[in-house]
Amino acid sequence: MTSSFSLPENLFKHLEEGAHLRRCGYRGRFAPSPTGVLHLGNLRTALVSWLKARLANGAWLLRMDDLDSHRNRTGAIESIKNDLLWLGLSWDGPVVLQSKRKALYHSLLAVLRKQGKLYPCRCSRRFLSMHPVERGRKFIYPGTCKNLHAFWGIKDGKLPSWRLHVNENFSHLTGDLVLRRADGFISYHLATVLDELTLGINEVVRGADLASVIHEQLAIFDAIGQHACAKYLHVPLMTDENGLKLSKRDNSTGLKRFYSEGIKAPKVLGLLAESINLVPKGAEITTSELLSDLRGKEEKLDGLFSNT
């Protein structure tokens, strides 16, 4: 399961448990950030992810990516849970909170630092914006701090961020990645990779806007001596009448307006399924009915995705 990358016993046990869970069958997940209400695009992705898991007679986990506490909104977790259950999208096991898994992430960071795979970086966003290195639309860190003396303490009143020396085959795709920000927050990529590994996830359905981060996550899998454990499927983004991507900042795209107008869940579910050609226009349907209709016709879902 691992290469020459050495892991402490507690972390190794979590990875072994994740590998065992993957061998037991399909395990998918939906992982929203509790920064606001889910918009219809989020809910459509959740629906497709849930359908993939249930059609495979597998497990579907709900994980809250709540590490960035400054952005979290009070009541958002309960709102997300209520919206999913109202539509009929139930999950397996307790809700996973990344904020409760910080010790696991820090354990991996400690190993990476001990093995010399991390270095301190004091480049500010402003500095990097003035010295851009880009590949297509992606910013690539230019390596400014890579070969400097590794001073991890406070300098000019600030701690450094912690960057990963990515392996050479990823350097031109991602550059060296921040795994721990200067303010102490764990990076999304590190937490996501370790969660997929330790929670036994073997397939991820997510929005097409996240297809662009695949190389960053593969670079972390590679750096810790692990193969990518999950197949990543990307659902086309849902847009508004002007062709713009939906946003949590636009509360009118959530379920609140349907609740207020007394519209029932089968109508909303029909709208979501209709938008990806799973049901005829105007259909009203429950999740169990939709699941029954799709059994034996899984290719209707599979045609939606770009995959990695």
GUDREN-75545 format. One record per atom (N, C-alpha, C, CB): residue in one letter; x negated, y negated, z negated. Coordinates in pm, whole numbers, padded with zeros to 5 digits, always signed. Glycine has a CB too. Layout:
N
AXYZ...
This chain:
308
M-00083+00120+00000M+00000+00000+00000M-00086-00125+00000M+00093-00001-00120T-00200-00120-00068T-00289-00234-00070T-00420-00199-00003T-00314-00281-00212S-00494-00303+00036S-00627-00281+00091S-00726-00298-00024S-00657-00380+00209S-00835-00372-00001S-00934-00393-00105S-00891-00499-00206S-01066-00431-00043F-00775-00559-00185F-00727-00663-00275F-00684-00599-00406F-00611-00743-00211S-00748-00637-00516S-00724-00575-00646S-00616-00650-00722S-00853-00569-00728L-00523-00577-00780L-00410-00637-00851L-00407-00590-00996L-00278-00602-00781P-00363-00676-01088P-00344-00632-01226P-00229-00532-01234P-00316-00752-01318E-00231-00452-01339E-00136-00341-01350E+00009-00387-01345E-00160-00266-01477N+00042-00499-01414N+00182-00541-01418N+00232-00580-01279N+00199-00659-01513L+00149-00647-01201L+00188-00688-01066L+00194-00567-00973L+00090-00793-01011F+00100-00476-00991F+00101-00354-00910F+00229-00274-00933F-00023-00268-00942K+00275-00268-01057K+00398-00194-01087K+00519-00258-01020K+00420-00187-01240H+00524-00391-01019H+00634-00460-00950H+00633-00428-00800H+00625-00612-00972L+00514-00425-00740L+00503-00394-00598L+00541-00249-00570L+00361-00422-00548E+00502-00160-00658E+00538-00019-00643E+00689+00000-00652E+00468+00066-00749E+00752-00071-00745E+00898-00063-00759E+00966-00115-00633E+00946-00142-00883G+00915-00226-00580G+00971-00280-00456G+00957-00181-00341G+00902-00411-00420A+00842-00116-00328A+00821-00017-00222A+00917+00100-00237A+00675+00033-00223H+00940+00142-00362H+01035+00251-00387H+01177+00211-00345H+01034+00291-00536L+01218+00091-00378L+01352+00044-00342L+01370+00039-00191L+01379-00094-00404R+01267-00004-00119R+01276-00008+00028R+01294+00130+00087R+01152-00074+00087R+01229+00228+00028R+01242+00366+00078R+01381+00422+00054R+01138+00456+00012C+01454+00366-00040C+01587+00419-00077C+01697+00375+00019C+01623+00375-00218G+01669+00279+00107G+01771+00234+00201G+01762+00086+00230G+01908+00267+00149Y+01859+00037+00303Y+01862-00102+00346Y+01876-00195+00226Y+01976-00126+00446R+01793-00302+00225R+01806-00406+00122R+01787-00542+00189R+01702-00385+00005G+01894-00620+00189G+01890-00754+00244G+01912-00856+00133G+01995-00771+00354R+01906-00982+00169R+01927-01087+00068R+01973-01215+00134R+01797-01112-00013F+02040-01298+00054F+02074-01434+00092F+02012-01522-00015F+02231-01456+00104A+01936-01625+00027A+01855-01699-00070A+01870-01850-00051A+01707-01659-00057P+01982-01906-00092P+02000-02051-00080P+01927-02127-00190P+02149-02086-00083S+01900-02254-00165S+01849-02343-00268S+01967-02416-00330S+01745-02445-00209P+01974-02425-00462P+02089-02491-00526P+02075-02643-00528P+02105-02440-00669T+02063-02698-00409T+02044-02843-00395T+02172-02913-00350T+01932-02873-00295G+02280-02840-00341G+02407-02897-00299G+02502-02785-00258G+02388-02996-00183V+02616-02823-00204V+02714-02723-00160V+02666-02654-00033V+02852-02789-00138L+02708-02532-00013L+02678-02462+00112L+02761-02521+00224L+02704-02309+00098H+02699-02550+00337H+02777-02593+00453H+02817-02470+00535H+02697-02694+00541L+02896-02489+00638L+02950-02376+00713L+02839-02295+00780L+03049-02425+00818G+02730-02361+00819G+02618-02288+00877G+02554-02193+00778G+02515-02385+00930N+02534-02240+00654N+02483-02152+00548N+02575-02033+00528N+02468-02230+00416L+02706-02061+00524L+02803-01954+00499L+02809-01855+00614L+02941-02014+00475R+02792-01904+00737R+02789-01811+00851R+02667-01721+00844R+02790-01890+00985T+02553-01776+00806T+02434-01693+00789T+02455-01591+00679T+02311-01780+00757A+02516-01633+00568A+02545-01540+00460A+02637-01427+00508A+02610-01614+00342L+02737-01463+00588L+02829-01363+00641L+02756-01261+00726L+02939-01430+00722V+02671-01307+00817V+02598-01215+00905V+02505-01127+00823V+02519-01292+01012S+02436-01186+00725S+02346-01109+00640S+02423-01003+00562S+02272-01203+00543W+02539-01041+00507W+02623-00947+00433W+02672-00834+00523W+02744-01020+00371L+02714-00867+00644L+02762-00765+00737L+02652-00666+00772L+02816-00830+00864K+02530-00717+00797K+02418-00628+00828K+02395-00528+00715K+02290-00709+00854A+02398-00577+00591A+02375-00490+00476A+02486-00388+00460A+02361-00572+00350R+02610-00433+00472R+02723-00342+00448R+02739-00239+00562R+02853-00422+00432L+02710-00281+00685L+02716-00186+00796L+02610-00077+00782L+02699-00258+00929A+02500-00111+00714A+02393-00013+00690A+02413+00062+00559A+02257-00083+00690N+02529+00039+00494N+02557+00098+00363N+02446+00067+00263N+02575+00251+00375G+02395-00055+00273G+02283-00095+00190G+02320-00196+00084G+02175-00150+00275A+02217-00252+00022A+02233-00350-00085A+02216-00490-00030A+02133-00324-00200W+02288-00584-00090W+02279-00726-00052W+02258-00807-00179W+02407-00774+00025L+02141-00870-00190L+02106-00946-00309L+02130-01094-00288L+01960-00921-00347L+02161-01162-00396L+02174-01308-00396L+02061-01365-00481L+02316-01355-00450R+01976-01444-00418R+01862-01505-00487R+01874-01657-00477R+01726-01456-00426M+01850-01725-00585M+01852-01870-00585M+01709-01923-00582M+01928-01925-00710D+01677-01995-00477D+01543-02054-00464D+01541-02188-00538D+01505-02073-00313D+01532-02179-00670D+01551-02295-00757D+01422-02342-00822D+01652-02262-00865L+01307-02312-00761L+01180-02351-00822L+01160-02501-00826L+01066-02287-00746D+01204-02571-00723D+01184-02716-00716D+01295-02784-00796D+01183-02766-00568S+01275-02789-00926S+01382-02834-01017S+01423-02980-00992S+01337-02819-01161H+01335-03061-00936H+01370-03201-00909H+01482-03212-00806H+01247-03277-00860R+01493-03113-00719R+01592-03119-00612R+01721-03045-00646R+01534-03061-00484N+01719-02963-00750N+01838-02887-00787N+01949-02978-00838N+01803-02783-00893R+02073-02939-00807R+02189-03016-00852R+02266-02939-00957R+02282-03052-00734T+02307-03009-01060T+02388-02947-01165T+02515-02887-01105T+02423-03050-01275G+02544-02763-01138G+02665-02697-01091G+02652-02632-00955G+02776-02795-01086A+02538-02650-00886A+02527-02597-00750A+02525-02444-00748A+02400-02650-00685I+02463-02381-00846I+02458-02234-00847I+02599-02177-00860I+02369-02183-00962E+02677-02230-00951E+02815-02181-00968E+02897-02209-00842E+02882-02247-01090S+02875-02324-00780S+02946-02357-00657S+02914-02257-00546S+02911-02499-00611I+02787-02223-00532I+02746-02127-00430I+02808-01991-00455I+02592-02115-00426K+02803-01946-00578K+02862-01816-00613K+03012-01815-00585K+02835-01782-00761N+03080-01921-00626N+03226-01928-00606N+03263-01928-00458N+03282-02053-00674D+03188-02002-00377D+03217-02008-00233D+03200-01870-00169D+03125-02110-00164L+03092-01801-00204L+03068-01668-00147L+03178-01570-00188L+02932-01614-00192L+03214-01571-00315L+03318-01479-00362L+03454-01512-00302L+03325-01482-00514W+03483-01640-00283W+03610-01680-00222W+03623-01623-00082W+03622-01834-00219L+03512-01619-00009L+03515-01563+00125L+03515-01410+00125L+03395-01612+00204G+03481-01350+00011G+03475-01204+00004G+03336-01148+00018G+03562-01145+00109L+03235-01232-00002L+03096-01189+00012L+03038-01163-00127L+03012-01295+00088S+03054-01040-00174S+03002-01004-00306S+02862-00948-00292S+03095-00902-00376W+02781-00966-00394W+02643-00921-00391W+02622-00808-00491W+02547-01038-00422D+02507-00748-00484D+02474-00634-00571D+02377-00678-00680D+02414-00519-00488G+02406-00638-00802G+02319-00671-00914G+02333-00815-00957G+02176-00643-00877P+02255-00854-01058P+02261-00992-01106P+02198-01088-01005P+02190-01005-01241V+02240-01214-01012V+02179-01317-00928V+02032-01332-00970V+02256-01453-00940V+01944-01335-00872V+01800-01349-00899V+01765-01498-00896V+01714-01270-00794L+01708-01547-01005L+01665-01686-01013L+01512-01691-01004L+01715-01753-01145Q+01462-01760-00904Q+01317-01771-00893Q+01257-01840-01015Q+01280-01847-00765S+01331-01931-01076S+01281-02002-01194S+01252-01908-01311S+01380-02107-01238K+01312-01788-01308K+01289-01689-01413K+01175-01594-01376K+01416-01610-01439R+01116-01614-01260R+01012-01522-01212R+00875-01593-01201R+01053-01464-01075K+00863-01708-01267K+00740-01786-01255K+00617-01710-01302K+00754-01915-01333A+00634-01629-01407A+00518-01555-01458A+00461-01462-01352A+00558-01474-01582L+00549-01404-01271L+00505-01315-01163L+00425-01392-01059L+00627-01246-01098Y+00474-01508-01019Y+00405-01589-00919Y+00269-01637-00972Y+00491-01709-00878H+00267-01679-01098H+00141-01726-01157H+00041-01613-01172H+00167-01792-01292S+00091-01492-01195S+00001-01377-01203S-00072-01357-01071S+00080-01251-01240L+00001-01368-00960L-00063-01353-00830L-00159-01469-00803L+00043-01346-00718L-00120-01589-00838L-00209-01704-00821L-00340-01685-00897L-00140-01833-00866A-00330-01633-01020A-00449-01611-01101A-00544-01513-01034A-00411-01561-01241V-00488-01408-00975V-00571-01310-00905V-00638-01372-00784V-00487-01189-00863L-00561-01446-00707L-00617-01510-00587L-00729-01608-00624L-00506-01584-00509R-00709-01682-00731R-00814-01777-00772R-00937-01703-00822R-00761-01872-00882K-00918-01599-00900K-01029-01522-00954K-01113-01460-00842K-00978-01412-01048Q-01046-01419-00735Q-01115-01354-00625Q-01169-01454-00521Q-01023-01256-00557G-01159-01582-00552G-01217-01683-00464G-01139-01710-00339G-01353-01643-00427K-01009-01676-00339K-00927-01697-00221K-00854-01831-00222K-00827-01585-00208L-00870-01905-00332L-00808-02037-00342L-00917-02142-00360L-00707-02041-00459Y-00886-02264-00319Y-00976-02375-00350Y-00892-02500-00380Y-01073-02401-00231P-00948-02590-00464P-00873-02711-00500P-00873-02811-00384P-00933-02777-00625C-00758-02873-00362C-00743-02971-00255C-00683-03098-00312C-00654-02915-00139R-00746-03210-00283R-00699-03338-00335R-00650-03430-00223R-00810-03407-00413C-00622-03373-00108C-00572-03453+00004C-00427-03493-00022C-00583-03375+00138S-00397-03619-00015S-00261-03668-00031S-00186-03655+00101S-00259-03814-00081R-00055-03660+00094R+00025-03657+00217R-00009-03777+00306R+00175-03655+00185R-00033-03891+00241R-00066-04010+00318R-00198-03990+00394R-00077-04133+00225F-00298-03934+00325F-00426-03910+00390F-00410-03814+00508F-00528-03853+00289L-00335-03707+00487L-00318-03608+00593L-00240-03665+00711L-00247-03485+00538S-00145-03755+00683S-00070-03816+00792S-00158-03904+00878S+00047-03896+00737M-00269-03953+00819M-00361-04037+00894M-00468-03957+00968M-00427-04135+00801H-00476-03826+00937H-00575-03739+01001H-00506-03613+01052H-00690-03703+00901P-00410-03628+01142P-00330-03513+01185P-00409-03417+01274P-00207-03560+01259V-00385-03287+01250V-00432-03183+01341V-00309-03098+01370V-00552-03096+01280E-00267-03094+01494E-00141-03027+01526E-00159-02919+01632E-00039-03128+01573R-00077-02815+01619R-00066-02712+01721R+00081-02709+01763R-00117-02571+01669G+00111-02767+01879G+00251-02783+01915G+00315-02882+01819G+00326-02647+01912R+00422-02840+01750R+00489-02928+01655R+00443-02904+01511R+00638-02910+01665K+00351-02811+01492K+00313-02771+01357K+00187-02842+01310K+00294-02621+01350F+00191-02892+01187F+00073-02953+01128F-00022-02844+01080F+00112-03047+01011I-00149-02857+01111I-00252-02763+01067I-00349-02837+00976I-00326-02699+01189Y-00367-02788+00854Y-00458-02854+00762Y-00600-02852+00819Y-00455-02785+00623P-00668-02969+00822P-00799-02977+00887P-00915-02922+00807P-00827-03117+00920G-00891-02874+00685G-01000-02815+00606G-01086-02915+00533G-01086-02734+00694T-01034-03033+00506T-01112-03142+00446T-01179-03101+00316T-01023-03262+00422C-01108-03029+00229C-01161-02994+00097C-01220-02853+00091C-01052-03006-00007K-01221-02784+00201K-01253-02641+00202K-01392-02611+00148K-01241-02587+00341N-01490-02689+00184N-01628-02658+00147N-01684-02752+00041N-01716-02663+00268L-01596-02824-00028L-01641-02913-00135L-01659-02835-00265L-01540-03028-00155H-01727-02896-00359H-01744-02834-00490H-01605-02811-00552H-01832-02923-00585A-01583-02692-00602A-01451-02653-00653A-01430-02703-00795A-01434-02501-00648F-01387-02827-00806F-01354-02884-00936F-01202-02880-00954F-01408-03031-00949W-01158-02802-01055W-01015-02778-01073W-00950-02873-01173W-00994-02636-01118G-01029-02956-01237G-00976-03042-01342G-00912-03170-01290G-01084-03078-01437I-00879-03257-01385I-00814-03385-01353I-00917-03481-01294I-00747-03447-01479K-00881-03545-01186K-00965-03647-01124K-00874-03762-01082K-01045-03589-01001D-00912-03882-01122D-00829-03999-01094D-00686-03980-01144D-00828-04029-00944G-00675-03911-01257G-00544-03891-01319G-00458-03783-01258G-00470-04016-01316K-00515-03704-01166K-00434-03604-01097K-00507-03469-01091K-00401-03651-00954L-00428-03365-01095L-00479-03230-01071L-00474-03202-00921L-00396-03123-01150P-00552-03107-00873P-00549-03074-00730P-00436-02976-00698P-00683-03015-00686S-00399-02969-00573S-00318-02857-00526S-00412-02738-00504S-00240-02894-00393W-00355-02619-00492W-00435-02498-00473W-00408-02445-00333W-00402-02389-00582R-00511-02440-00251R-00497-02392-00112R-00554-02252-00096R-00566-02489-00016L-00490-02177-00009L-00533-02042+00024L-00626-02043+00144L-00413-01952+00051H-00742-01979+00130H-00827-01952+00246H-00754-01846+00330H-00973-01904+00203V-00685-01884+00435V-00618-01782+00516V-00722-01707+00597V-00510-01846+00609N-00694-01584+00630N-00785-01505+00711N-00796-01565+00851N-00740-01359+00719E-00908-01536+00916E-00942-01604+01041E-00834-01592+01147E-01071-01549+01095N-00766-01477+01152N-00665-01458+01256N-00543-01547+01239N-00623-01313+01259F-00531-01614+01122F-00420-01707+01099F-00464-01853+01096F-00350-01672+00969S-00593-01878+01094S-00640-02014+01072S-00590-02111+01178S-00791-02017+01068H-00582-02066+01303H-00537-02156+01410H-00385-02166+01417H-00592-02108+01545L-00316-02076+01346L-00170-02077+01347L-00112-02156+01231L-00117-01936+01343T-00179-02152+01117T-00122-02211+00996T-00216-02308+00926T-00083-02103+00900G-00346-02292+00942G-00439-02363+00856G-00428-02308+00714G-00412-02514+00859D-00514-02356+00625D-00509-02311+00486D-00385-02368+00417D-00638-02353+00410L-00315-02282+00345L-00182-02315+00293L-00187-02355+00146L-00089-02197+00310V-00106-02453+00108V-00088-02487-00033V+00002-02381-00097V-00027-02630-00049L-00049-02315-00203L+00031-02217-00275L+00079-02270-00410L-00050-02090-00296R+00010-02371-00460R+00054-02437-00583R+00030-02586-00564R-00023-02383-00710R+00138-02663-00573R+00127-02806-00551R+00055-02874-00666R+00265-02867-00532A+00010-02997-00641A-00060-03073-00744A+00027-03098-00867A-00109-03204-00687D+00161-03101-00849D+00251-03122-00962D+00285-02993-01035D+00379-03187-00914G+00221-02882-00993G+00239-02755-01062G+00344-02663-01003G+00274-02780-01201F+00421-02709-00906F+00526-02626-00849F+00467-02521-00754F+00628-02712-00774I+00521-02400-00764I+00481-02290-00677I+00538-02314-00538I+00528-02153-00733S+00463-02279-00434S+00512-02300-00298S+00623-02202-00262S+00396-02287-00198Y+00711-02249-00177Y+00820-02165-00126Y+00767-02038-00062Y+00905-02244-00024H+00659-02050+00016H+00608-01934+00090H+00556-01825-00004H+00497-01978+00185L+00481-01864-00106L+00428-01765-00199L+00540-01693-00272L+00334-01831-00301A+00636-01770-00325A+00746-01710-00399A+00829-01618-00310A+00836-01819-00459T+00855-01660-00188T+00936-01579-00097T+00866-01448-00064T+00964-01657+00032V+00738-01454-00031V+00664-01332+00003V+00663-01234-00114V+00520-01366+00046L+00633-01284-00233L+00627-01195-00348L+00764-01140-00383L+00567-01267-00468D+00868-01219-00365D+01004-01170-00389D+01042-01059-00292D+01105-01284-00380E+01012-01077-00163E+01045-00973-00066E+00977-00841-00105E+01002-01015+00078L+00850-00852-00146L+00774-00733-00182L+00828-00666-00307L+00628-00769-00202T+00852-00743-00411T+00885-00683-00540T+01034-00650-00556T+00843-00775-00651L+01120-00716-00479L+01264-00686-00486L+01305-00579-00385L+01345-00813-00462G+01210-00531-00308G+01238-00421-00215G+01312-00461-00090G+01316-00318-00285I+01300-00587-00049I+01371-00635+00070I+01306-00577+00196I+01372-00791+00075N+01387-00522+00284N+01331-00470+00410N+01392-00532+00535N+01350-00322+00416E+01490-00620+00518E+01538-00698+00632E+01592-00831+00580E+01647-00621+00712V+01556-00939+00649V+01599-01073+00612V+01672-01136+00729V+01477-01161+00569V+01794-01180+00704V+01871-01258+00801V+01873-01402+00751V+02018-01201+00820R+01824-01493+00832R+01818-01633+00791R+01835-01723+00913R+01685-01665+00719G+01848-01852+00890G+01872-01947+00997G+01752-01963+01089G+01910-02080+00941A+01780-01998+01214A+01674-02014+01314A+01576-02125+01278A+01734-02042+01449D+01616-02217+01189D+01524-02323+01149D+01407-02269+01067D+01597-02428+01069L+01421-02147+01015L+01312-02086+00938L+01223-01995+01022L+01369-02009+00823A+01254-01981+01149A+01168-01898+01234A+01028-01957+01243A+01228-01886+01375S+01018-02088+01228S+00889-02154+01243S+00793-02127+01128S+00909-02302+01257V+00842-02071+01016V+00754-02049+00901V+00702-01906+00895V+00827-02082+00772I+00734-01826+00994I+00699-01685+00986I+00549-01663+00974I+00752-01612+01107H+00468-01741+01046H+00324-01719+01041H+00267-01755+00904H+00254-01802+01150E+00321-01857+00839E+00276-01890+00704E+00299-01773+00609E+00348-02017+00653Q+00415-01712+00621Q+00446-01601+00531Q+00366-01476+00566Q+00595-01571+00535L+00347-01452+00694L+00263-01339+00734L+00118-01359+00688L+00268-01321+00886A+00072-01483+00687A-00065-01512+00641A-00081-01476+00494A-00099-01660+00664I+00024-01498+00415I+00017-01465+00272I+00023-01313+00253I+00132-01533+00195F+00112-01246+00324F+00112-01099+00319F-00029-01047+00347F+00214-01039+00423D-00089-01099+00452D-00221-01054+00495D-00327-01083+00389D-00259-01120+00627A-00322-01201+00330A-00424-01242+00233A-00422-01156+00107A-00403-01387+00195I-00306-01101+00073I-00298-01018-00048I-00300-00868-00016I-00172-01053-00127G-00338-00837+00107G-00357-00697+00143G-00229-00618+00158G-00441-00632+00042Q-00121-00685+00199Q+00007-00618+00216Q+00056-00633+00359Q+00111-00675+00118H+00123-00531+00408H+00191-00543+00537H+00322-00618+00513H+00216-00402+00603A+00367-00692+00613A+00498-00756+00603A+00602-00648+00579A+00532-00840+00732C+00676-00659+00470C+00765-00551+00428C+00903-00562+00491C+00778-00549+00278A+00935-00677+00549A+01070-00700+00598A+01070-00736+00746A+01138-00810+00518K+01177-00700+00811K+01203-00748+00947K+01280-00879+00933K+01283-00642+01033Y+01238-00982+01004Y+01300-01113+00994Y+01387-01139+01117Y+01194-01223+00978L+01515-01163+01093L+01612-01190+01199L+01662-01334+01181L+01731-01088+01196H+01671-01406+01291H+01706-01547+01282H+01836-01577+01358H+01592-01634+01336V+01931-01633+01285V+02064-01663+01338V+02064-01804+01398V+02172-01650+01227P+02124-01822+01516P+02134-01957+01572P+02200-02053+01474P+02213-01955+01704L+02154-02178+01476L+02208-02277+01384L+02348-02321+01427L+02115-02397+01375M+02429-02350+01328M+02562-02403+01354M+02552-02555+01361M+02665-02358+01244T+02614-02615+01460T+02603-02760+01479T+02741-02827+01470T+02539-02790+01615D+02737-02959+01454D+02862-03035+01450D+02906-03071+01592D+02846-03163+01364E+03009-03153+01603E+03064-03187+01735E+02966-03268+01820E+03194-03266+01718N+02863-03324+01754N+02761-03400+01828N+02637-03317+01858N+02721-03525+01749G+02644-03188+01827G+02529-03100+01853G+02420-03110+01750G+02473-03131+01986L+02447-03175+01634L+02347-03191+01529L+02359-03079+01427L+02361-03327+01461K+02244-03036+01374K+02243-02932+01272K+02319-02977+01148K+02099-02895+01235L+02400-02887+01091L+02473-02919+00969L+02375-02936+00853L+02577-02810+00936S+02415-03016+00756S+02328-03045+00643S+02408-03042+00514S+02258-03182+00660K+02341-02999+00406K+02406-03003+00275K+02441-03145+00232K+02317-02938+00170R+02370-03242+00290R+02400-03381+00255R+02537-03425+00303R+02293-03473+00312D+02591-03351+00401D+02723-03385+00455D+02824-03292+00389D+02726-03372+00612N+02879-03335+00276N+02967-03248+00198N+03094-03208+00272N+03005-03316+00070S+03131-03283+00375S+03254-03250+00448S+03240-03120+00525S+03290-03363+00543T+03116-03070+00543T+03098-02946+00617T+03108-02823+00527T+02965-02947+00688G+03130-02844+00397G+03144-02731+00306G+03289-02684+00298G+03094-02768+00167L+03318-02606+00195L+03453-02548+00181L+03550-02640+00109L+03445-02417+00106K+03501-02750+00054K+03587-02837-00027K+03710-02883+00050K+03509-02957-00075R+03691-02920+00176R+03806-02970+00252R+03908-02860+00280R+03759-03031+00384F+03860-02736+00294F+03954-02624+00314F+04032-02596+00187F+03878-02497+00360Y+03961-02601+00071Y+04030-02584-00056Y+04139-02690-00071Y+03930-02592-00174S+04102-02816-00045S+04195-02927-00069S+04316-02922+00022S+04123-03060-00051E+04299-02864+00141E+04410-02855+00236E+04489-02725+00222E+04358-02866+00377G+04450-02642+00124G+04522-02518+00099G+04500-02411+00204G+04667-02547+00090I+04394-02423+00281I+04362-02323+00384I+04302-02200+00316I+04264-02381+00491K+04348-02082+00354K+04307-01958+00289K+04177-01904+00348K+04417-01854+00302A+04112-01817+00269A+03982-01762+00309A+03984-01691+00444A+03934-01668+00203P+04087-01609+00478P+04086-01540+00608P+04079-01636+00727P+04208-01454+00621K+04139-01755+00713K+04132-01853+00821K+03989-01905+00838K+04227-01971+00793V+03923-01936+00726V+03786-01986+00732V+03692-01877+00782V+03740-02037+00593L+03712-01756+00734L+03629-01645+00779L+03647-01623+00929L+03664-01516+00702G+03769-01638+00976G+03795-01626+01119G+03721-01732+01198G+03943-01636+01147L+03716-01856+01147L+03644-01963+01215L+03495-01932+01224L+03666-02097+01143L+03438-01880+01114L+03296-01846+01114L+03266-01733+01211L+03251-01808+00972A+03350-01629+01208A+03327-01514+01295A+03352-01549+01442A+03418-01398+01254E+03449-01635+01465E+03479-01679+01602E+03361-01755+01662E+03605-01767+01603S+03291-01832+01580S+03181-01915+01630S+03064-01832+01682S+03132-02008+01522I+03059-01704+01647I+02955-01614+01699I+03017-01496+01774I+02866-01563+01583N+03140-01519+01823N+03207-01425+01914N+03230-01286+01854N+03127-01411+02039L+03257-01283+01724L+03289-01154+01662L+03438-01127+01660L+03235-01150+01521V+03519-01233+01671V+03664-01218+01673V+03722-01315+01777V+03726-01245+01531P+03845-01291+01823P+03907-01385+01918P+03937-01519+01852P+04036-01326+01974K+03954-01621+01933K+03986-01754+01884K+04116-01752+01806K+03996-01854+02001G+04115-01819+01691G+04235-01830+01608G+04258-01713+01516G+04353-01845+01695A+04168-01616+01513A+04186-01498+01428A+04177-01535+01280A+04082-01391+01462E+04256-01466+01200E+04244-01475+01055E+04212-01334+01007E+04376-01531+00987I+04106-01320+00927I+04056-01187+00896I+03986-01187+00761I+03961-01138+01006T+03988-01076+00692T+03915-01059+00566T+03779-00996+00595T+03997-00973+00465T+03691-01000+00497T+03560-00938+00516T+03572-00787+00536T+03469-00967+00397S+03661-00723+00463S+03676-00578+00479S+03731-00543+00616S+03769-00522+00370E+03823-00624+00668E+03875-00599+00802E+03768-00622+00909E+03997-00690+00830L+03689-00728+00892L+03582-00756+00987L+03478-00644+00985L+03516-00890+00956L+03446-00599+00867L+03349-00490+00853L+03401-00364+00923L+03322-00461+00704S+03527-00334+00904S+03588-00216+00968S+03585-00229+01119S+03732-00197+00920D+03615-00349+01170D+03616-00372+01315D+03478-00353+01377D+03667-00513+01345L+03372-00383+01300L+03236-00381+01355L+03167-00246+01342L+03153-00486+01287R+03223-00155+01265R+03159-00024+01251R+03157+00047+01386R+03232+00063+01144G+03038+00090+01424G+03021+00152+01554G+02996+00051+01666G+03140+00234+01587K+03003-00078+01631K+02982-00182+01731K+02873-00280+01682K+03115-00258+01761E+02773-00224+01616E+02669-00307+01556E+02595-00393+01658E+02571-00220+01481E+02600-00353+01784E+02530-00431+01887E+02588-00572+01901E+02538-00359+02022K+02713-00592+01857K+02772-00726+01862K+02696-00821+01769K+02922-00721+01823L+02648-00767+01656L+02567-00847+01566L+02423-00857+01616L+02571-00788+01427D+02370-00746+01661D+02229-00742+01699D+02198-00839+01814D+02189-00599+01740G+02299-00868+01896G+02276-00960+02007G+02260-01104+01965G+02389-00949+02103L+02284-01134+01838L+02273-01271+01789L+02131-01316+01766L+02350-01286+01664F+02041-01221+01738F+01916-01255+01673F+01798-01271+01766F+01885-01155+01575S+01708-01360+01725S+01569-01350+01765S+01503-01285+01644S+01503-01493+01805N+01404-01198+01663N+01347-01128+01549N+01196-01131+01549N+01395-00987+01546T+01142-01104+01429T+00997-01097+01409T+00967-00972+01329T+00942-01224+01337
